[in-house]
Amino acid sequence: MDEQMPIFYVGQHETNRTLPVTEDVVLQAHSCNASLLLQPLARRELMEHQYDMVTTPVTTPSFHSRTLSILSNYNATTNSEEADCTPFPLIPPLTPLDTFLAPTEHVTQQPVVTAPWIDLASPDPLIANLSQQVFKLEVAYAAFCGATSVLIRGPRFRCGASHEPSVTHFAQAILEGLNIGPYLHLSILLPMVESKDEEEPEPVGSLATFAREDFLTGLPKRKSSSFDAHRSWDTWNVVRTICNYHGRLSLALSIPRHLPDVSVQSRWFAEPLRMLELTAESFAKNAKGYPVLTKLAQGFIGRCMRLRTSPWLLLTDVGSIPGLNNPEEIFPMSDGMLSPTKTEDMSRENSKSASPTSSDLTPAEAAAIPQPKKKNKDPTPHLSYIRFLQRNQPVKTTVERFGGGYQDYLQSPLQPLADNLESITYEVFEKDPVKYEWYERAIALALADWHPFGKPASSPDGSIIIAVVGAGRGPLVTRALRAAATTNVKVSVWAVEKNPNAYVLLQKHNLGMWGNAVQIVKSDMRSWQGPVLTDGQIGKVDILVSELLGSFGDNELSPECLDGVQHVLNPGTGISIPASYTAHLTPIASPRLHADIMGRAVSDKDAWEVPYVVFLHQMHYLSSLNPTLTDGHSSKMELPTPNVQQAWEFRHPQPNSTLIQSQMRKGGSVAGGGAGGFSGGDGANDHNARSTTLRFACQKRGICHGLGGYFETVLYKGQSTEKTDNESSKKVELSTNPVTMEEKSKEMISWFPIFFPLKDPLYIPDDSELDVSIWRLTDDRRVWYDWMVEAYVVVKDKRVRIGLSGLHSSRKNGCLM
C-alpha cells in the first residue's frame, strides 16, 4: 500500500450472528468477493475486495435462552412483596453449548462482541444485576481465550423515552471489566447522536424489555422536543471520566446517514476512536441503486483515517459473508476452502490467461465454477464502496507526511542555552520546505532596501555586515549568501555558534560550499564582542539574523538571547530578523494528551507542570469564530475557525532605555531600585516578563484539557519608496497559528504548537465563557510560565464562576538562561 495514502481496515459485523466464526469463516471473509477471483487482477486489487476482520460473539443463542429462562423462573416464583428480600438469581458458569470461543490463533486477531441483549444501564436492579453477571462471564472468558479487543454496546438513548439509562452504573461495570481482563481493550459502541425515534424497539430478547414497571414509573420523561445532539457524547464523557481516562478504553462510533453539526463531529474526532461503525442505514442509494455515503460522512471518515492510529471500519448488518449461506457463492477446492494462497495463485495464472479453467483446477472444480451470461452482481456492494473510497483518498500533504509519526506525541521543549543539540535535531528543522525560503526572502528584501534608503554600511569597504547568531549547522548562512547573490549586494557574513560540535561542521562548510566567504566564531552570542573589521577594530552588525523562536515564540529564550547580543547591532540603522513575534492561545479538548500525561504522572509528579511541544491533531477547539457552519444535510464539510487570541508581543531591537535600565538592576545596585525582581533575582530581566487574561466564548459544552499555544512572527517588514507602494507585498511572516498559517506560511513544519495541560479538566456547559490567565515569569536565571483557566456562565446578566483549574507552574522545568 502506498505510504502516502490512508489505509482502511474493514471488518464485518452481524448483530445477531448465530454461527461460530471459525478459521474457515475468517478465510472466506478474506476472499469474500468470489466474482472477482475469476478476473485477471493483481493480488493487491483482490485484497481491496476483502474483509480484514470478522467480529465474533462471546456467547451463543443457547446461553441467551438459558438466561431468559432464569429470569422468567425468578419472576414467576417471586412476588413484588418478596422482591426486596429475595436474592437475585445467579447465572451459572458457561458450558460448551454457551460459547463458540476457544483459545485459537484467529480469536486473538478478531474483535469479540459482548451480548447485545444485556442492559448494564437498566434502572431495574434485577436487570442490571443479571446484565453485569453476563458481562463479567463474557469478559473473563474472552480474556482467557486470548482475545485482545472487545466491543460493547453502550446505553441506548431515545428522544422522549420513558426513562433515562443509568450511565454511572454502566460506567462502573465497564471499569470492572477493565480490571477483569488486564490485556483486553474495551470499545464502547455509541451513536454519534441519539435516536429521534421514540418507538425504536429494543432488540428481540433484550433484558431491557423485562424491566419492572416499579422502577420505570416516576422517572423523568423528556419531551420529543428535547433532542440533544451532544447527549451521546455526554454519555461517553461520563464513562471515560469514571474510568479515569483508562488507556485500554476506547470508542466505537456509529455513523448516521446525515451527520450532525460540525461542532458535534469535531468533538467526536478528538476522542480515542478505535472503530467507526457503518450500518445499512448509514448509506443512501445512488441513481443506480448502489450504496453510497454522503459527502459529509465521506469527509469525516477521511479525516479520521488520517490519524496516526486510524480507526477500523466496521460494516454492520449489511449482509452476510458470501458463501456462508449460499453454497453457490463459495468454491470448493481440492484443499478445502478457497484460501488467499489459492487466490494469489489463480490471480497469477489469470494474468497469463483470462480463462477460468486454470491448470490449478481439477476438471470437477472447473465444472463447478458458475459461468454467468451477464456480469456478476456484486455480493458485497458496501465493502466495494468502502474500498472505492480508500482508493480515492487525497494524497497526504507535506505536513501529514512529515508529522504523521509526531501526531499528539508529547515532547519537552528544548533547552538551547543549557544543552548542545545533536546533529539529527538540526536536521529535522532543516527539512522544512518553507521556513528557510522565507528567511532568504526576508534577507533579500532587507538588502534590497538598504542602499535606496541611504543606510550606511558598517564595514569600511561598504559591505553590509550580516551576523547569523545561533548558526547551528549553517542553513541560514547559506540563505544569507544566496540572498546577497540574487540582490547583487556586497555583504560580509559572520556565523556565531556556541555548540562546539556544530562549530566543527560550520568550518567544514566554510572550506567547502561557502568558499571561505564566512567568518566563523565560536561563542555564546551574548558574549560576542562583534565583528572584527579589516582595520582590527570591533565593528557593528547591520543585519542580525536568528532562528531562536520556540513553539510559543518566546519559550526558548529568544528575547533574552537577542537582548544579550543587541550590543553588537548598529544602534542607528541595524535591524533584526525576526523583527517581532507574538504568542497566541486557545482552549482545547484533547483526551488523548490528557491520558498520556496521566500515564507520565505515575512516575513524574511534575508531569502536569510542563508546557509540551506537540503536533496537535486529534483535538477539538472549544471556542470558534463560526461554530455553526453546516449540518448533516450539507454536502460540504467546512471546519469551524478556532478563536485564537494574542497573548503578548516582543519586538527587536529593544529601545536602548530598556537595556540601560536592565543593566542598572544587575547586581542589586541602588540605582536599579530596592525591590528586586518580581519573581526573584535582581529584576534585570523583568522587562521580558509578560502576563495576560483572555476571554473565550464557548457556544457548546465540552471539556477543557488545556491550552494550545502558537506564534506569529514578522521576519521583515519592507519599506516603501513611494506612498502608493504595497507594503504588505514586502512583509515576510511565519505563523503556526491555525487561523493564519495557511496565508502566511503554508506547509511549514519546523515548529509544532505548544500545549499547556490542566491536571483537572474543566467541564463547560453550553454558552459558557473561559477566562485564560497566563504569565511569563523570570528570576534572572530561568524563564517559566504560570497558567490557569476559569469557567463562567452568565445568569441574569451576572457572570457566575462554575469551575476553576489549579494554578500550574513550570518553574521547576523552566528554561535556563
Secondary structure, DSSP 8 states (H G I E B T S, - for coil): --TTS----EEEE-TT--S---HHHHHHHHT--GGGGGS---HHHHHTTS-SEE-EESS-HHHHHHHHHHHHHHHHH--TTTTTTS---------GGG----S-GGGGGS-EE--TT--TT-SSHHHHHHHHHHHHHHHHHHHHTT--EEEEE----BTT-SS---HHHHHHHHHHHHHH-TT-EEEEEEESS-B--TT----TT-GGGG--GGGTTTS----GGG--TTHHHHHHHHHHHHTTS-TTEEEEEE--SS---HHHHHHHHTS-EEEEEEEGGG-EE-TTS-EE--HHHHHHHHHHTTSSS--EEEEESS---TTTS-GGGS--BTTBS--HHHHHHHHHHHTT---S--TTS-HHHHHHS---SS----S-HHHHHHHHHHHT-----HHHHHHGGGBT--B----TTTS---HHHHHHHHT-SSHHHHHHHHHHHHHHHHGGGT---SSTTS-EEEEEES-TTSHHHHHHHHHHHHHT--EEEEEEE--HHHHHHHHHHHHTTTTT-EEEEES-GGG----B-TTS-B--BSEEEE---BTTBSTTSHHHHHHHHGGGB-TTT-EEES-EEEEEEEEEE-HHHHHHHHHHHTT-TTGGG--EE-B--S-EESSBSS-----TT-S------B--EEEEEEESS--HHHHHHHHHHGGG-GGG-SS--TTSS-STTGGG-EEEEEEEEE-S-EEEEEEEEEEEEEEEE---SSTTS-GGGGEEEEE--TTTHHHHSTT--S---EEEEEEEEEEE-TTEEEEEEEEEEE-SSEEEEEEEEEEEEEETTEEEEEEE---EE-GGG-EE-
